[in-house]
Amino acid sequence: DGGITQSPKYLFRKEGQNVTLSCEQNLNHDAMYWYRQDPGQGLRLIYYSQIVNDFQKGDIAEGYSVSREKKESFPLTVTSAQKNPTAFYLCASGSQNQPQHFGDGTRLSIL
Amino acid sequence: QQQVKQSPQSLIVQKGGISIINCAYENTAFDYFPWYQQFPGKGPALLIAIRPDVSEKKEGRFTISFNKSAKQFSLHIMDSQPGDSATYFCAAGGYQGGKLIFGQGTELSVKP
């Protein structure tokens, strides 16, 4: 089945540690997105990429980094510079005239 | 302006009633307005979407009403069921793709 796979489902970060969240899509979508979801704040855009080897900062990019080496993959690294990383992270993909589809998220917590 | 304002933040409706969620946007360049439904622990799923060339779109029990002059759109859920209990997000963006701006979400609870 076509879709978006996020892994792991749960992730724990130690103080000073970088962690990487995986996002893979087999929908052949050109664009991919990372959102952060906190209670009562909706979805906030972290980074997005509309083509391979190119990406742009969203509204809350500080403390995060991404890469887009393949069309299917858009990993997100939460760096130690992100002081409040506890949240539900959602990856999405989309194309021209196609709605954004979401994965089932990764819940990140601090140990 | 890039904000999308959604209300109410939470909503309790009796089974069989009508649930109404409202959104307002500022950027007149937006031409695509989707609604997403999210269950706990899951990613949002597209429910229904509208473009500004129509004032209403209906799919089953779900209807979007769109008022271009007021820059507002709303979701109506007719004959609400307990299985509709979820968080609903409105969004706005460009139909040709690109970023979506999301509202803050509405937590709907349908009581049996």
HADDOCK unambig.tbl for C-alpha pairs under 7 A between the chains (distance, minus, plus):
assign (segid A and resid 40 and name CA) (segid B and resid 104 and name CA) 6.25 0.50 0.50
assign (segid A and resid 40 and name CA) (segid B and resid 105 and name CA) 7.00 0.50 0.50
assign (segid A and resid 41 and name CA) (segid B and resid 104 and name CA) 5.10 0.50 0.50
assign (segid A and resid 42 and name CA) (segid B and resid 102 and name CA) 6.61 0.50 0.50
assign (segid A and resid 42 and name CA) (segid B and resid 103 and name CA) 6.09 0.50 0.50
assign (segid A and resid 42 and name CA) (segid B and resid 104 and name CA) 3.99 0.50 0.50
assign (segid A and resid 42 and name CA) (segid B and resid 105 and name CA) 5.45 0.50 0.50
assign (segid A and resid 43 and name CA) (segid B and resid 102 and name CA) 6.07 0.50 0.50
assign (segid A and resid 90 and name CA) (segid B and resid 43 and name CA) 6.77 0.50 0.50
assign (segid A and resid 95 and name CA) (segid B and resid 97 and name CA) 5.84 0.50 0.50
assign (segid A and resid 96 and name CA) (segid B and resid 96 and name CA) 4.78 0.50 0.50
assign (segid A and resid 96 and name CA) (segid B and resid 97 and name CA) 4.51 0.50 0.50
assign (segid A and resid 97 and name CA) (segid B and resid 95 and name CA) 5.68 0.50 0.50
assign (segid A and resid 97 and name CA) (segid B and resid 96 and name CA) 5.14 0.50 0.50
assign (segid A and resid 97 and name CA) (segid B and resid 97 and name CA) 5.98 0.50 0.50
assign (segid A and resid 101 and name CA) (segid B and resid 45 and name CA) 6.91 0.50 0.50
assign (segid A and resid 102 and name CA) (segid B and resid 43 and name CA) 5.57 0.50 0.50
assign (segid A and resid 102 and name CA) (segid B and resid 44 and name CA) 6.10 0.50 0.50
assign (segid A and resid 102 and name CA) (segid B and resid 45 and name CA) 6.79 0.50 0.50
assign (segid A and resid 103 and name CA) (segid B and resid 43 and name CA) 5.45 0.50 0.50
assign (segid A and resid 104 and name CA) (segid B and resid 42 and name CA) 4.64 0.50 0.50
assign (segid A and resid 104 and name CA) (segid B and resid 43 and name CA) 4.18 0.50 0.50
assign (segid A and resid 105 and name CA) (segid B and resid 42 and name CA) 6.62 0.50 0.50
assign (segid A and resid 105 and name CA) (segid B and resid 43 and name CA) 5.91 0.50 0.50
